[in-house]
């Protein structure tokens, strides 16, 4: 039996190590079964059958539990293994969150509900904590004519935040962000400070020069931890970017487009951060 896993977050396929085939023809033949399997699974929708009621989840301290609804658009029952992992790589130890149903059976064209809950200890009360909610969908094994069984396991990972009772409302987090650019342009290094207790997610960051022309690579995703600072360089923007376009991801997963005007050596006042048309 062989097992392959498609990681939905990273967009890559992991499979067991195997000896490399010699020659170009040998390499193509090596991947031919995988190609045919993916084509077949794409045809019946099993590789992308699961859906979720939210694209990120927030468990608030006052709630105790957070419901998660999993839907199955395929024509057969899905067996889903659900786990919660630390979101930050440096985090260690047992995760103080748990799921009510680690193994969930989701009916064909139907839904199933599980709950995530905090076990009551081990998380800071002055800031959010970040986790990854993982769903592993393993379709039934399909015997091939040669007796070999092959399975394709699709993994989905969604952000999960535990939010203690905080004085600052979450809606104020975006306005509290501090943008700055060194007086000399700093090789295009923009500094971003997050003085809030919330995780801040920005997507589709595009730097522009003083004439409004795009310069440097678009950054697809950036998440800043509570009370953290980062520097992002755009060396292609001579003298530093004149402005940045970015999308701010709200609590309910909506992306709102903003533009921030940058002046070397000067902090950016709120009046120079404007919301743009979507």
Residue, then its C-alpha position, 0 to 999 in steps of 0.5 A: x500500500x502506498x500513501x500520498x498526502x496533498x498539503x492544502x496550505x503548502x500546495x505540495x505533494x509529499x510521498x515516500x522516498x523511492x529510488x530515482x529512475x534512470x534516464x528521462x523516460x524512466x523518470x516520466x514512467x515513475x510519475x505516470x501512475x501518480x498523474x493518472x491517479x490525480x486525474x481520476x480523483x479530480x474527476x470524481x471530486x474526492x481530492x477537493x471535497x471538504x468545505x468549512x463554514x469559516x476560513x479562520x476560527x476565533x475561540x474567545x475566552x467567554x465562549x468556552x467552545x467554538x463550533x466548526x462545521x465541515x461539509x462534504x461535497x463528494x458522493x461518498x462519506x468522508x472520514x476526517x481526522x481532526x487535530x489542533x497544533x501550535x501555529x508558531x514553530x518555536x512553541x513546544x509542549x502539549x497544546x491546551x486546546x482539544x477537539x470534541x470529535x478527533x475522528x469525524x464521519x461526514x456524510x456525502x453531500x452533507x455536514x458534520x459539526x465538531x467543537x474546539x475547546x480550551x482546556x483551561x490553562x497554559x495560554x497568556x491572558x494579555x494576547x492572542x495565541x495562534x494554532x492550526x486546525x488540521x483536517x486530514x481526509x482519507x478516501x476509502x482505499x481503491x484496489x487496483x487490478x494488480x492488487x496494489x491499494x493506493x490512497x490520496x489523503x488531502x490535508x486542510x489547515x486553517x488558522x485558529x486563534x484563542x482570544x482572551x478577554x482584552x481591553x482593546x477591541x479587535x477592530x482597532x488593531x489595523x489603525x494601531x499598526x505603525x508604518x515607517x521608512x528610514x530617512x535614507x530609504x534603508x535599501x527599501x526596508x519598510x518597518x511595521x510595528x504591531x503594538x496590539x495584542x492581536x495577530x495581524x494578517x496582511x495579504x497581497x502587499x505591493x510596493x510602489x515607487x514615488x510615481x506610483x509604479x509597482x516595484x519589487x515582488x508582491x508578497x502574498x501573505x504576511x502575519x505579524x504576532x502581537x507586540x512584534x516588529x518586522x522589516x520588509x525590504x524592497x531593494x528594487x524600489x530605489x530610495x524606498x517605496x513611496x507607497x504600499x498597497x495591502x489587504x487587511x484580513x478581518x476577523x471574519x476573513x474579509x479582505x479590505x484594501x488599503x494604501x499607505x503613503x510612506x515618507x523617509x524618516x517620518x512615521x505614517x499618520x493615520x491620514x496617509x492610510x486610506x481604504x481603496x476600492x476593492 
